[in-house]
């Protein structure tokens, strides 16, 4: 076993691919709970996702957003309950692309932008095969799609925050990801950088990629996502912004830390004052 620059363990000498039941939801959670050091982090979570859905995962710090992503990606086993990707457990699926928060990435790791994107091809290699010219061609095509082809030889720490996120999206493209989990990809980005991320996400959704994106900006979630998953250890609400962003459900999730005004929707959330720019620890 070894660790890569994301800090995630990877086994290089065994390779197992999970089958897909395309009649099943791409993601299905049934009574999923997670305990960490005796504390309940997720409590009886139930939901299904269909292919191509675009879901904003919102909730206060400590709500369990990062933990939820790690469980869906197969990086963390639930304490109880079932997680299924296309009807099978998540481990062994190369169709899942997980992008952690930027503060969990070792940006000093000595790899270039193109090297990181090539990591998306690793799951498609046989045990002893090295990247071929066609693999590098796919890498450069993906970098061109996300507007980073000119930066392919840069060390990853030289990129801006928005460029770093687009690099990971390029990795998902060459991986052929069908499910993409992005943990706080907009944190610390200015508005032009955020818009660049959304333009790329639009391209992914056109390719029927299912997107789960953790974020704190509730107004942006309402404007740019088809579905909202509101989490506070328990699943508070799941549906359209109009269905989920009600005074009752927002109060249950955020308590007195949320300022709410009336707007074009029945309720429009404008600021989450308890948030300090991202989840911390095992959220």
N, C-alpha and C positions, 0 to 999 in steps of 0.2 A: 504494500500500500504506500502511496505517496500523496503529497498535497500539491495542488496547482496554485496559481497566483490568486485565485478566488478564495483560497483557504478551504476548499472542499476536497474530500478524499475521493480518489479514483482508483479502481482496480484495473491494471493494464493486462493481466494475463487470463482473465475470464471475460467472456462477452456473451451476454444473454439478451435476446430481444423479446420483448413482451408482445403477444399477439394483440390485434385490434378486433373488437366486435363493433362494427360500424352501425349496428342497430341500437347500441347502447349510448348513453350520453358521453361526451368526451370527458367530463368530470362528474363524479357522483360521490358525495360524502353522506354517510349514514351514521348518525349518532356519534360523531367524532369528538373525542375529548383528549386533551393533552395536559399532563401534569409535569412540572419542572421543579425539581428540588422540593417536592411536596405541594407546590402551589398550582392551582388550577388555572391554566393559561387559555385553553379553549374548552367550552362546555356544551356538549351535545349539539354539534353543528350538523345541519342537514341542508343540502341543496344540490341541484343538478345544473349542469351547463350544457348547452347545445353548441355544436361546431359553428364558429363564426361570430359568437356573441362577444360584445365588448363591454367589460364590466369594470367599474371603478369600485375599489374596496376602500371604504372610509371608516373612520372611527378614531377616538382619542388615542394618545400615547398609551401603550400597555394594553390595547384592545385585543391583540393577538394576530395582527395582520401579517407580520413576518413569519410567525409560527405557522399560520395557515398556509402560506406559500411553500414553506419547507415541507410540510406534510403532503401537499398536493404534488410537489416535485419528487417525493420519495426520499428526501434527505433526512427526514425525521419521522420516526414511527409514532402513530397515535397511541396513547395509553389505552384507549378503547375505541370501538367503532371501526368502520370500514371506509377506505378510500379506494376508488376505482377510476382508472383512466381507460376509456373504451372497454369497460367491463372487466378490467384486470388490475391487479395491484400496480402502483406507480413505478416500482423499481424495474429497470430493464427497458423502459420506454425511451427511445432516442427522439421522440417527437416533442419532448418537453424542453423548452428553453427557459432557464431561471436566471434572472438578472438581479443580484442582491443590491442593497443600498451601497452607494459609492464608498462610504466609510468602512465597508467590509472588504474592500479590494486592496491588494498590495500594489499600489501604482508604481512602486520602485522596481517591481519585478522586471528583469531585463528581456522584455519581448517587444516587438514592434506591433503596430496596428494590424498589419497583415497576418502576423503570427497568431494574434488573438482570434481573428476571424477564422483562420484555418482550424482552430480548435473545434469549431462547429462541424468539421468534416471527420473528426477522429472516430466518432461512432460508426461511420460508414466504412472504415478501413478494416481489412482483415488483420490478423495479429502481427504479421511481419511486413505489411505493405507501408511504404512511405508515400508522402504526397506526390502525386503525378502532375504533369503539366496541366491536365484538365482540371485538377483540384485547384491549382493556383489561378486558373482562368475564372473559375466560379468565385473564388475569393475576390478577385479584382472587379468582377461584374457586380458583386454585392456591395463592395465599397463605392462603386460608381452610383448605384441606386441610392445610397444614403449620403452621397456627396463627400466622400472621404478618400477617393482614389488618389488625390495628390498628396495625401498624408500617410500613405500605406507604409512607408519606411520609418515613420516617426516612432520614438519610444512612447509608450502609452501615457506617461506622466506629462508629456508635452501637449496633450489635448485639453481643450476646454471641457467643462462639465457636459455641455450638450453634445460635443463631439464624442466624448466617451460613451454616452448613451447610444448614439448612432452606431458606434463601433460594435456594441453588443447586439444591436438589431441586425447589423450585417452578419454577425456570427449566427444568429438565428436563421437568417435567410439561407446560408449555405448548409446549415444543419437540416433544412427542410422542416423546421418546427411547425407543428400544428397547434400547439398550446404554448403561449408565452406569458410568463409571470414576471412582472416588473415591479420591484419594490422601491417606491419613492423615486421614480426616474426624473421627476420635475423639481425635486428639492434643490434650491440654490440656483436655479436657472432663470435668466432674464426672459422677458416675453418673446423676443425673436427666437431664442433657443427652444423655448417651450413649443412655439408654433412649428419649428422644424421637426420636433419629435412627433407632434400630432400629424403632420403631413406624412411622415414615414409610417405611423400607425394606420393611417387611412389606406396606404398601399398594402400593408399586411392584411387588413380586414377585407380588402378586395380579393385577396387570395384565400379567403375563408379561414384565416388564422384566428383562433380564439384568444382573446386578450383579457388578462386580469392585471389591473394596474392599481397599486396601493398609492394613495395620495391623501393630502390634508385639505386641499382647496375644494370645498363643497360646491361653491358656485361653478367652478370649472368642471367638476364632476357632472353636475346637472346639465351643463351646456354641451359637453363633448362625449358623453357616454350613453349608450342605449339602456344600460342597466346599472343599478347601484346596489352594492352589498354593504349594509351598515352593520358593523361589528363592535361589540364590547364584550369580549370573551364568549358571549352568546350571540347568535344571529338575531339582530334586532329587526332587520327588514331586508327584503330582497325583491326588487322590481324596478319600475321606472322611477325617475326622480320625483315625479308628482306623488307616487304611491309611498315612497320611502321618506322623503323629506317633509314629513308632517311635524307639527309642534310636539305631538305626543311621542313619536319615535325619536326625534332629535333630543328631547328632554331626557328620555330613557338612556340614550347613549352618552350625552355630554353633560347632563345636569345643568348647573348654573354657569358653565364655562363657555356657552355659546350665545352670541348676539344674533338675534333673528329679527328681520323686518318683513313686512308684507311686500310682495312683489308680483310679477306676472304669474308666477306659480302660486299655489295656495300659500306656500311658505318658502322663503328664500333665505338660505343660510349664507352669511357673509364673512364670518370670521370665527375661528376656533382658537380662543385666547389661551387654551391650555397647551397648545402645541408649540414646541421649541424647534421645529425644523426637521423633525424625523423621529422615527421610533428608536428606542434605545434598548440595548440588551436583547433578551429573548422575548420580543414583542409577539 
